[in-house]
Amino acid sequence: MADEAVKKLPKPIMRDLLMRQIRRNLIGCFIFCSVAVAAVKIGINDRKKKAYSDFYQNYDIDKEFHKMRKKGLFDSCSVEDDDD
């Protein structure tokens, strides 16, 4: 009766245990890194590209030049110059 109640546990699989763990970890790392790279590209880089594009489409370099010249930031031209 006591023999029937006791069950034998199966032996743990030790062969190639390290190789299986390494393979599983590498696959997990690859998936995690791929998701992280995609998130950074979509979440950060694409927004920055759009912001730079919008800025330079609306940027008037002549207007900015005249504004800086009136403030006296340039040594090569005086504030009173009105050539344009």
Secondary structure, 3 states (H helix, E strand, C coil): CHHHHCCCCCCCCCCCHHHHHHHHHHHHHHHHHHHHHHHHHHHHHHHHHHHHHHHHHCCCHHHHHHHHHHHCCCCCCCCCCCCC
